[in-house]
Amino acid sequence: MRSLLISVALLAAYATANGQGDYRYRYWFDGRDDAAVTVSGMAAGVDASMLTDNMHTLYMQVADGQGVWSSPVARLFIKAPTDGGPQLVYWFDRESARRTLTAANGGAALDAADLSEGFHTLQVQALGSSPSAARQAMFMKTLGGDTPCTYWFDNDTRRDTLKGSGQTLIDVARLSDGYHTVQTQIAGSSPSTIHRDMFIKIPQTEGIDSMACLFFVDSVLYRQEHVATHDGIINWTFDATGIAYGLHKAQTMIVTPSGAASSLQESFFLRVASSAEVAAMRCYYSVDGGMHYEQAATTDGRTFHFDVDASSLGDGLHRLLYFLAGDGGLCSNIMSAFFVKTPVGGGAVVQYDYWLNDGYAEPRSVVLAERENPLQLVELLDVDERPIRSKCFHFAVDDGRPMVYAVNDFHIRFYNTYGRAAEDSARFIDTRVSREVTGAFALTDLDGTIASPTPPADSIAWYTVEALAGDSLALRADRECTLHVFSPAGEELYRADGAAAKEFGGCGLGLDGTYYIALHDVTEGDAATVNLEYERFTDGGSGIAGTAADGGAAEPVNVYDSSGRLVRSQVAMGEALNGLPHGVYIIKDKKYLVK
């Protein structure tokens, strides 16, 4: 540690000589300036206890009274092992033999007597159970303080001589910032080989009051000015209101007084309106698509309010177009809205029409003697009886009798004072028009097909089936039509329309008694008869009839749909119908219904 304390003492002496009794210095090792330690006082020393036994580099800086740090001073040193520590070995250049480093009086002695004058490489390594990586340093061996050493840069033919002994600073002031090569050689009666090193001269920032800053927008120079520096840091703000609104590419560059330029930094930014620019926008509007826009708006800085002059507009519906615009091309989207100008006295109801079902061509019309606003109907409206329609009827079982009732759609249209209309409708059951279901075809077997006359328009073909709770029923027609299944209580359990009626479908039956099937509105073909195919399953319970087939649940089987198409191949019987859509399927020549 003696060598480190000497370095600190030298710095302290320098500070004292410059009249600074109380000073600060900072130091770090091996280029780790992120772990620099700042110390105050002259006797604090340098703590190297955390370093391994090996060769290291010490960097130090001293701060003056204004807090400006000096340029770093670097020194190589070897931390020698303590008793029982790892052995240090060293070698020069390309030597294969390793020399043992010995420590005496806190220092380390290196034998370089057999080396020639000139530049050499020293390499140091700590041995032990886990040898360290070799660390190396470049040094120059001279025979005396008067041995001349010359140097030059790049391809320059001029030679300069290093003066003094020990560490000597080389002047690079005349070089431009960037990459350079320095070449050194021991002169004398026997010149050494030339040693070359590459280095970078970085721009000088300390002591520079300002640097030129350039800002490009979309590759075009937008702003250039000199900006003050603070410890090498530049904070540059400027007015960007002259930039057009929208997405742009930004590029920045900094140039030192010596002409060294930083790399071009590139990014993207979105120029948006400021609060002040938005508050200064103006609102324009037009009515019914006119090309002339009126200006009218007031704002509190956040919201706009404007009134439309509708005095010259006629009564009725109008379209309003409006948008906001400011300076420099700032503009909002064009927005649209509709409004109604009503006549003086309001839009009261003056007439209403009403009709049933499709009778809109011959409605009943009522003209009010006085305007009603709002309208109040204080008397019942006369509604004619309409026959039962097959596409819209109501089925019920009343006192054990299956009945069909007419269902009608009531429509009403209102007119106001300026001729505009509003319409509404509602559906109701007309119990005055009904008929009992008679002449139904009975489905007496578990499966079969019944041919019946095709029902004409607004007529219904009826079928009945006696079943127990837990049974299931599947059916289909051979032509497109509408099918219903009603329970003994009159509840609709199943309905299929159009092409769906030609596919097997059905439902579970939850009551004992008579179930009713309705077939109507046949829309395919003009045959005199229509065939209804049915399947009734009495296994009950799960909605899948006969899943426990002969052979057991693990037996592999094929599954076909009602048209004979293979649906599943070689699946376990117990899982054959899992997840299939509702319908009838065939397994081992037996039919099964999936609800």
MARPATI-41774 format. One record per residue (C-alpha): x, y, z; residue in one letter. Coordinates in Angstrom, 1 decimal. Layout:
BEGIN
X	Y	Z	a
...
This chain:
BEGIN
0.0	0.0	0.0	m
3.0	2.3	0.3	r
3.0	3.2	-3.4	s
-0.6	4.2	-3.2	l
-0.1	6.5	-0.3	l
2.8	8.1	-2.1	i
0.5	8.9	-5.0	s
-2.1	10.5	-2.7	v
0.6	12.5	-1.0	a
1.8	13.8	-4.4	l
-1.7	15.0	-5.2	l
-2.1	16.5	-1.7	a
1.2	18.4	-2.1	a
-0.1	19.7	-5.5	y
-3.3	20.9	-3.9	a
-1.4	22.6	-1.0	t
1.0	24.3	-3.4	a
-2.0	25.8	-5.1	n
-3.3	27.3	-1.9	g
-6.1	24.7	-1.2	q
-5.8	23.5	2.4	g
-9.1	21.6	2.1	d
-9.5	19.7	-1.1	y
-11.4	16.8	-2.7	r
-10.1	14.0	-4.8	y
-11.6	10.9	-6.3	r
-10.2	7.7	-7.5	y
-11.1	4.4	-9.2	w
-9.4	1.3	-10.4	f
-9.1	-0.5	-13.7	d
-11.3	1.9	-15.7	g
-14.3	1.4	-13.4	r
-15.2	5.1	-13.2	d
-18.8	4.1	-12.3	d
-17.3	2.9	-8.9	a
-15.3	6.1	-8.2	a
-14.8	7.0	-4.6	v
-14.7	10.7	-3.6	t
-12.6	11.6	-0.6	v
-12.1	14.9	1.4	s
-9.0	15.7	3.4	g
-5.3	15.1	3.0	m
-4.8	11.9	5.1	a
-7.6	9.8	3.8	a
-5.5	7.6	1.6	g
-6.7	5.1	-1.0	v
-8.5	1.9	-0.1	d
-7.3	-1.0	-2.3	a
-8.4	-3.8	0.1	s
-11.1	-5.1	-2.3	m
-8.6	-5.7	-5.2	l
-7.1	-9.0	-6.0	t
-3.4	-9.6	-5.9	d
-2.4	-8.7	-9.4	n
-1.5	-5.7	-11.5	m
-4.0	-2.8	-11.5	h
-4.4	0.8	-12.8	t
-5.2	3.6	-10.4	l
-7.0	6.7	-11.8	y
-7.1	10.0	-9.7	m
-8.6	13.5	-10.1	q
-8.5	16.6	-7.9	v
-11.2	19.3	-7.7	a
-10.3	23.0	-7.5	d
-12.1	25.6	-5.4	g
-14.8	26.0	-8.1	q
-15.5	22.3	-8.1	g
-13.9	21.7	-11.6	v
-12.1	18.4	-11.7	w
-8.7	18.0	-13.2	s
-7.8	15.6	-16.0	s
-7.4	12.0	-14.6	p
-3.9	10.8	-13.8	v
-3.3	7.1	-14.3	a
-0.7	4.9	-12.5	r
0.1	1.2	-12.9	l
0.8	-0.7	-9.7	f
1.1	-4.3	-8.5	i
-0.7	-5.4	-5.3	k
1.7	-7.9	-3.9	a
0.4	-11.0	-2.1	p
0.5	-11.3	1.7	t
1.9	-14.3	3.4	d
0.0	-17.4	2.4	g
-1.7	-15.6	-0.6	g
-1.6	-16.7	-4.2	p
1.7	-16.7	-6.0	q
2.3	-13.9	-8.6	l
4.2	-14.7	-11.8	v
5.3	-12.3	-14.6	y
6.9	-12.4	-18.0	w
7.9	-10.0	-20.8	f
6.9	-10.0	-24.4	d
6.6	-13.5	-25.7	r
8.6	-15.3	-23.0	e
7.5	-18.9	-22.3	s
9.2	-19.0	-18.9	a
7.4	-17.5	-15.9	r
9.2	-15.5	-13.3	r
8.1	-15.4	-9.6	t
7.3	-11.9	-8.3	l
8.8	-11.2	-4.9	t
7.6	-8.6	-2.5	a
9.9	-6.6	-0.2	a
9.2	-3.7	2.1	n
5.7	-3.3	0.6	g
7.0	-3.1	-3.0	g
7.5	-5.6	-5.8	a
10.8	-6.1	-7.6	a
10.8	-6.9	-11.3	l
14.0	-8.1	-13.1	d
14.3	-6.4	-16.5	a
18.1	-6.5	-16.8	a
18.2	-8.7	-19.8	d
15.7	-6.7	-21.9	l
16.9	-4.4	-24.7	s
16.2	-0.7	-24.9	e
12.8	0.0	-26.4	g
9.2	-0.9	-25.8	f
8.1	-4.1	-24.1	h
5.0	-5.8	-22.7	t
4.7	-6.8	-19.1	l
2.2	-9.6	-18.2	q
1.3	-10.5	-14.6	v
-0.8	-13.5	-13.4	q
-1.9	-14.8	-10.0	a
-1.6	-18.6	-9.7	l
-3.5	-20.9	-7.3	g
-6.4	-23.3	-7.4	s
-8.1	-20.9	-9.9	s
-5.5	-18.9	-11.8	p
-6.5	-15.4	-12.8	s
-6.4	-14.0	-16.3	a
-3.1	-12.4	-17.3	a
-3.0	-8.6	-17.1	r
-0.6	-6.7	-19.3	q
0.9	-3.2	-19.6	a
3.3	-1.5	-22.1	m
6.5	0.1	-20.9	f
9.7	1.6	-22.4	m
13.1	0.5	-21.1	k
15.9	3.1	-21.4	t
19.5	2.9	-20.4	l
19.5	6.4	-18.9	g
17.6	9.6	-18.6	g
19.3	11.0	-21.6	d
18.3	8.3	-24.0	t
16.3	10.0	-26.7	p
12.8	8.8	-27.8	c
11.1	10.2	-30.9	t
7.4	10.0	-31.8	y
5.1	11.1	-34.7	w
1.4	10.9	-35.6	f
-0.3	9.1	-38.5	d
1.7	9.6	-41.8	n
3.5	12.8	-40.6	d
7.2	12.9	-41.5	t
8.0	15.3	-38.7	r
9.6	13.8	-35.6	r
9.3	15.1	-32.1	d
11.4	14.1	-29.1	t
10.1	13.0	-25.7	l
11.7	15.1	-23.0	k
12.1	14.2	-19.3	g
12.1	10.9	-17.5	s
9.2	8.9	-16.1	g
5.7	9.7	-17.4	q
5.7	12.3	-20.2	t
2.7	14.0	-21.8	l
2.5	14.2	-25.6	i
0.9	17.3	-27.1	d
-2.0	16.5	-29.5	v
-3.4	20.0	-29.8	a
-2.7	20.3	-33.5	r
-4.6	17.0	-34.2	l
-8.3	17.0	-35.2	s
-10.8	15.1	-33.2	d
-11.1	11.5	-34.2	g
-8.9	8.4	-34.7	y
-5.1	8.7	-34.9	h
-1.9	6.5	-34.8	t
1.0	7.4	-32.6	v
4.4	5.8	-33.4	q
7.4	5.8	-31.0	t
11.0	4.7	-31.3	q
14.1	4.7	-29.0	i
16.8	6.6	-30.9	a
20.5	6.4	-30.4	g
23.3	4.3	-31.8	s
21.0	1.2	-32.0	s
17.4	2.4	-32.7	p
14.6	0.2	-31.4	s
11.8	-1.2	-33.4	t
8.9	1.2	-34.0	i
5.9	0.8	-31.6	h
2.5	1.8	-32.9	r
-0.7	2.5	-30.9	d
-4.2	3.6	-32.0	m
-6.0	6.3	-30.0	f
-9.1	8.6	-30.3	i
-8.9	12.3	-29.7	k
-12.3	13.2	-28.3	i
-13.8	16.7	-28.5	p
-12.9	19.0	-25.6	q
-16.0	20.0	-23.6	t
-14.6	21.3	-20.4	e
-13.9	25.0	-20.5	g
-16.2	25.5	-23.6	i
-18.9	28.0	-23.0	d
-21.2	27.0	-25.9	s
-21.5	24.6	-28.8	m
-23.4	24.8	-32.1	a
-26.7	22.8	-32.0	c
-28.5	21.9	-35.2	l
-32.1	20.6	-35.4	f
-33.4	19.1	-38.7	f
-37.1	18.4	-39.5	v
-37.7	15.9	-42.2	d
-34.0	16.2	-43.3	s
-34.3	20.0	-43.7	v
-32.5	22.3	-41.2	l
-35.0	24.0	-39.0	y
-33.0	25.7	-36.3	r
-29.3	26.3	-35.6	q
-27.9	28.3	-32.7	e
-25.2	28.3	-30.1	h
-26.3	26.8	-26.8	v
-24.5	27.2	-23.4	a
-22.9	24.1	-21.9	t
-23.0	23.0	-18.2	h
-20.3	20.5	-17.4	d
-20.4	19.2	-20.9	g
-24.3	18.8	-20.8	i
-26.5	20.8	-23.2	i
-30.1	21.6	-22.5	n
-31.7	23.1	-25.6	w
-35.2	24.4	-25.8	t
-36.8	26.4	-28.6	f
-40.1	27.5	-30.1	d
-41.4	24.8	-32.5	a
-44.7	26.5	-33.4	t
-43.5	27.0	-37.0	g
-43.5	23.2	-37.5	i
-46.5	21.9	-39.4	a
-48.9	19.7	-37.5	y
-48.5	15.9	-37.9	g
-45.8	13.3	-37.8	l
-42.2	14.3	-38.5	h
-38.7	13.0	-38.4	k
-36.3	14.9	-36.1	a
-32.5	14.9	-36.4	q
-30.0	16.6	-34.1	t
-26.3	17.3	-34.2	m
-23.8	19.1	-31.9	i
-20.6	20.7	-33.2	v
-17.7	21.8	-31.1	t
-15.7	25.0	-31.7	p
-13.0	22.9	-33.2	s
-15.4	21.6	-35.8	g
-15.9	18.1	-34.4	a
-19.5	16.9	-34.9	a
-21.5	14.3	-33.1	s
-23.3	11.6	-34.9	s
-26.7	12.5	-36.3	l
-29.3	11.4	-33.7	q
-32.7	10.5	-35.3	e
-36.2	10.1	-33.9	s
-39.8	10.7	-34.8	f
-42.3	13.1	-33.1	f
-45.9	14.2	-33.5	l
-46.6	17.9	-33.6	r
-49.9	18.6	-31.9	v
-51.7	21.8	-31.1	a
-51.0	23.4	-27.8	s
-53.8	24.5	-25.4	s
-53.4	28.1	-26.5	a
-53.6	27.2	-30.2	e
-56.8	25.1	-29.6	v
-58.3	28.0	-27.6	a
-57.6	30.3	-30.6	a
-59.4	28.1	-33.1	m
-62.6	29.3	-34.8	r
-65.8	27.4	-35.5	c
-67.5	27.4	-38.9	y
-70.8	25.8	-39.9	y
-73.0	25.3	-42.9	s
-76.7	24.2	-43.1	v
-77.9	21.7	-45.7	d
-74.6	21.3	-47.5	g
-74.2	24.9	-48.5	g
-70.8	26.1	-49.6	m
-71.0	29.3	-47.5	h
-69.7	28.7	-43.9	y
-70.7	31.1	-41.1	e
-68.2	31.8	-38.4	q
-69.6	31.7	-34.8	a
-68.1	30.2	-31.7	a
-67.1	31.1	-28.2	t
-64.8	28.9	-26.0	t
-63.6	28.8	-22.4	d
-60.4	27.2	-23.5	g
-61.8	23.6	-23.4	r
-65.3	23.6	-24.9	t
-67.0	25.5	-27.8	f
-70.5	26.8	-28.0	h
-72.3	28.3	-30.9	f
-75.9	29.1	-32.0	d
-77.3	28.5	-35.4	v
-79.5	31.1	-37.0	d
-82.5	29.2	-38.3	a
-84.8	32.1	-38.9	s
-84.6	31.7	-42.7	s
-85.0	27.9	-42.7	l
-88.2	26.1	-43.5	g
-89.9	23.8	-41.1	d
-88.6	20.2	-41.1	g
-85.3	18.3	-41.1	l
-82.0	20.0	-41.7	h
-78.4	18.9	-41.8	r
-75.6	20.8	-40.0	l
-71.9	20.6	-41.0	l
-69.4	22.2	-38.7	y
-65.6	22.2	-38.0	f
-62.9	24.1	-36.1	l
-60.0	25.8	-37.9	a
-56.9	27.7	-36.7	g
-53.8	29.3	-38.0	d
-51.0	27.3	-39.7	g
-53.3	24.7	-41.2	g
-54.8	23.5	-37.9	l
-58.2	22.0	-38.6	c
-60.5	19.4	-37.1	s
-62.6	16.9	-38.9	n
-65.9	18.0	-40.5	i
-68.7	16.9	-38.2	m
-72.3	16.3	-39.1	s
-75.5	16.6	-37.1	a
-79.3	16.8	-37.9	f
-81.9	19.0	-36.4	f
-85.6	19.6	-36.9	v
-87.1	23.1	-37.1	k
-90.7	22.9	-35.8	t
-93.5	25.4	-36.5	p
-94.5	27.9	-34.0	v
-96.7	26.1	-31.4	g
-94.8	22.8	-31.6	g
-95.1	19.6	-33.5	g
-98.5	18.4	-32.1	a
-100.3	15.3	-33.4	v
-103.1	16.2	-35.8	v
-104.0	12.8	-37.3	q
-103.4	9.0	-36.8	y
-104.0	5.9	-39.0	d
-104.2	2.3	-37.9	y
-104.6	-1.1	-39.6	w
-104.2	-4.8	-39.0	l
-101.6	-7.2	-40.5	n
-101.0	-6.3	-44.2	d
-103.8	-3.8	-44.5	g
-101.6	-0.7	-44.7	y
-103.1	0.1	-48.1	a
-106.6	0.7	-46.6	e
-106.1	2.1	-43.0	p
-108.6	3.7	-40.8	r
-107.8	7.4	-40.5	s
-108.8	9.7	-37.6	v
-108.4	13.5	-38.0	v
-108.3	15.3	-34.7	l
-110.4	18.4	-34.3	a
-107.8	20.0	-32.0	e
-104.1	19.5	-31.9	r
-102.9	17.0	-29.2	e
-99.5	17.4	-27.7	n
-98.9	14.9	-26.4	p
-101.6	12.7	-27.9	l
-104.0	11.0	-25.5	q
-106.3	8.3	-26.9	l
-109.2	8.2	-24.4	v
-111.4	5.8	-26.3	e
-111.0	2.2	-27.6	l
-110.3	1.7	-31.3	l
-112.5	-0.5	-33.4	d
-110.5	-3.5	-34.5	v
-112.0	-5.8	-37.2	d
-111.8	-9.6	-36.9	e
-109.2	-11.3	-39.1	r
-109.1	-15.0	-40.0	p
-106.4	-17.3	-38.5	i
-103.1	-17.1	-40.3	r
-100.9	-20.2	-40.5	s
-97.7	-18.2	-40.3	k
-98.8	-16.6	-37.0	c
-101.3	-18.3	-34.7	f
-101.6	-19.2	-31.1	h
-102.1	-22.9	-29.9	f
-103.7	-23.7	-26.5	a
-105.4	-26.6	-24.8	v
-108.5	-25.3	-23.1	d
-110.5	-27.7	-20.9	d
-108.8	-30.6	-22.7	g
-109.7	-29.3	-26.1	r
-106.8	-28.3	-28.5	p
-107.6	-24.8	-29.9	m
-106.1	-22.4	-32.4	v
-106.6	-18.7	-32.0	y
-105.9	-15.8	-34.5	a
-102.8	-13.6	-33.9	v
-102.8	-10.2	-35.5	n
-100.3	-7.3	-35.8	d
-101.8	-3.9	-34.9	f
-100.1	-0.9	-36.7	h
-100.6	2.8	-36.0	i
-99.1	5.8	-37.6	r
-99.1	9.4	-36.2	f
-98.8	12.7	-38.1	y
-97.7	16.0	-36.7	n
-98.4	19.6	-37.8	t
-95.7	19.6	-40.4	y
-96.5	16.3	-42.0	g
-93.9	14.0	-40.5	r
-95.0	10.6	-39.4	a
-94.1	8.2	-36.6	a
-95.2	4.5	-36.6	e
-95.5	1.7	-34.0	d
-96.9	-1.8	-33.9	s
-97.9	-4.5	-31.5	a
-99.0	-8.2	-31.7	r
-102.1	-9.5	-29.9	f
-104.2	-12.7	-29.7	i
-107.7	-12.2	-30.9	d
-109.7	-14.7	-28.8	t
-112.8	-13.9	-30.8	r
-111.5	-15.9	-33.8	v
-110.7	-19.6	-32.9	s
-111.3	-23.1	-34.0	r
-110.8	-26.5	-32.5	e
-108.1	-28.9	-33.9	v
-109.9	-31.8	-35.5	t
-109.0	-34.5	-38.1	g
-105.5	-35.0	-36.8	a
-103.4	-37.9	-38.0	f
-102.4	-40.2	-35.2	a
-98.8	-41.5	-35.0	l
-99.3	-44.9	-33.4	t
-96.0	-46.7	-34.1	d
-92.5	-46.0	-32.7	l
-91.4	-45.0	-36.2	d
-92.9	-44.6	-39.6	g
-94.0	-42.2	-42.3	t
-97.4	-40.6	-42.8	i
-98.5	-39.0	-46.1	a
-101.1	-36.3	-45.8	s
-102.6	-33.7	-48.1	p
-100.5	-30.6	-48.6	t
-102.2	-27.9	-46.5	p
-103.3	-24.9	-48.6	p
-102.4	-21.3	-47.7	a
-103.3	-20.4	-44.0	d
-104.2	-24.0	-43.3	s
-102.5	-26.4	-41.0	i
-102.1	-30.2	-41.1	a
-102.3	-31.7	-37.6	w
-100.8	-34.9	-36.1	y
-101.0	-36.4	-32.6	t
-98.8	-38.9	-30.7	v
-99.4	-40.5	-27.3	e
-96.3	-40.5	-25.1	a
-95.0	-40.8	-21.6	l
-92.7	-38.5	-19.6	a
-89.1	-39.3	-20.6	g
-89.8	-40.3	-24.2	d
-88.2	-38.5	-27.1	s
-89.6	-37.5	-30.5	l
-87.7	-36.8	-33.8	a
-89.3	-35.9	-37.1	l
-88.7	-34.4	-40.5	r
-90.7	-33.6	-43.6	a
-89.8	-34.4	-47.2	d
-90.4	-30.8	-48.3	r
-89.5	-27.4	-47.0	e
-92.2	-26.2	-44.5	c
-92.7	-25.2	-40.9	t
-93.1	-27.9	-38.1	l
-94.2	-27.4	-34.5	h
-94.4	-29.8	-31.5	v
-96.8	-28.7	-28.7	f
-97.1	-30.4	-25.2	s
-100.3	-31.6	-23.7	p
-100.4	-28.3	-21.8	a
-100.1	-26.2	-25.1	g
-96.4	-25.2	-24.7	e
-94.4	-25.1	-27.9	e
-91.4	-27.6	-27.5	l
-89.9	-27.6	-31.0	y
-90.0	-25.5	-34.2	r
-88.2	-25.9	-37.5	a
-88.6	-23.6	-40.6	d
-87.7	-24.0	-44.2	g
-84.9	-26.4	-45.1	a
-84.4	-27.2	-41.3	a
-87.7	-29.1	-41.4	a
-86.1	-31.6	-43.9	k
-83.5	-32.6	-41.3	e
-84.2	-34.9	-38.3	f
-84.8	-32.9	-35.2	g
-86.9	-33.1	-32.1	g
-87.2	-32.8	-28.4	c
-87.7	-34.6	-25.1	g
-91.2	-35.2	-23.8	l
-91.8	-34.3	-20.1	g
-95.4	-35.1	-19.6	l
-97.8	-38.0	-20.0	d
-100.5	-37.4	-22.6	g
-101.2	-36.3	-26.1	t
-98.6	-34.2	-28.0	y
-99.7	-32.2	-31.1	y
-97.6	-31.7	-34.3	i
-98.5	-28.9	-36.7	a
-97.2	-28.8	-40.4	l
-98.0	-25.7	-42.6	h
-96.6	-23.3	-45.2	d
-95.1	-25.8	-47.5	v
-92.9	-23.8	-49.8	t
-91.1	-26.5	-51.9	e
-92.7	-28.2	-54.9	g
-96.4	-28.5	-55.8	d
-97.1	-32.1	-54.9	a
-100.5	-32.9	-53.6	a
-99.2	-34.7	-50.5	t
-96.4	-34.2	-48.0	v
-94.6	-37.0	-46.1	n
-93.9	-36.7	-42.3	l
-91.3	-39.2	-41.1	e
-91.0	-39.7	-37.3	y
-89.1	-41.6	-34.6	e
-90.3	-42.1	-31.0	r
-87.9	-43.3	-28.4	f
-89.2	-44.8	-25.2	t
-85.8	-45.4	-23.4	d
-86.1	-41.9	-21.9	g
-84.0	-40.1	-19.3	g
-80.8	-38.7	-20.8	s
-82.1	-37.5	-24.2	g
-80.0	-40.1	-26.0	i
-82.0	-43.2	-26.7	a
-80.4	-46.6	-26.2	g
-76.8	-45.5	-25.4	t
-76.2	-48.7	-23.5	a
-76.1	-50.9	-26.6	a
-75.3	-54.6	-26.7	d
-71.6	-55.2	-26.5	g
-70.8	-52.7	-23.8	g
-69.7	-49.1	-23.6	a
-66.1	-49.8	-24.8	a
-67.1	-51.5	-28.0	e
-65.8	-49.6	-31.1	p
-68.6	-48.6	-33.4	v
-69.3	-46.4	-36.5	n
-71.8	-43.5	-36.3	v
-74.0	-42.5	-39.3	y
-76.4	-39.6	-39.6	d
-80.0	-40.1	-40.7	s
-79.0	-39.8	-44.4	s
-76.4	-42.6	-44.1	g
-73.3	-40.4	-44.1	r
-70.5	-41.6	-41.8	l
-70.0	-39.2	-39.0	v
-67.5	-41.0	-36.7	r
-65.4	-44.1	-37.2	s
-64.5	-46.7	-34.6	q
-65.3	-44.8	-31.4	v
-66.2	-46.3	-28.1	a
-69.9	-47.0	-27.9	m
-70.2	-45.1	-24.5	g
-68.8	-41.9	-26.1	e
-70.2	-42.3	-29.7	a
-72.7	-39.5	-29.4	l
-70.9	-37.1	-27.1	n
-70.9	-33.5	-28.5	g
-72.9	-34.2	-31.7	l
-75.6	-31.8	-32.8	p
-79.2	-32.6	-32.0	h
-80.7	-35.1	-34.4	g
-81.1	-38.8	-35.2	v
-78.0	-41.1	-35.6	y
-77.6	-44.7	-36.6	i
-75.3	-47.1	-34.7	i
-75.3	-50.8	-35.4	k
-78.6	-50.6	-37.3	d
-80.3	-48.8	-34.4	k
-81.5	-45.2	-34.4	k
-80.5	-42.8	-31.5	y
-81.8	-39.3	-30.8	l
-79.5	-36.5	-29.5	v
-81.6	-33.8	-28.0	k
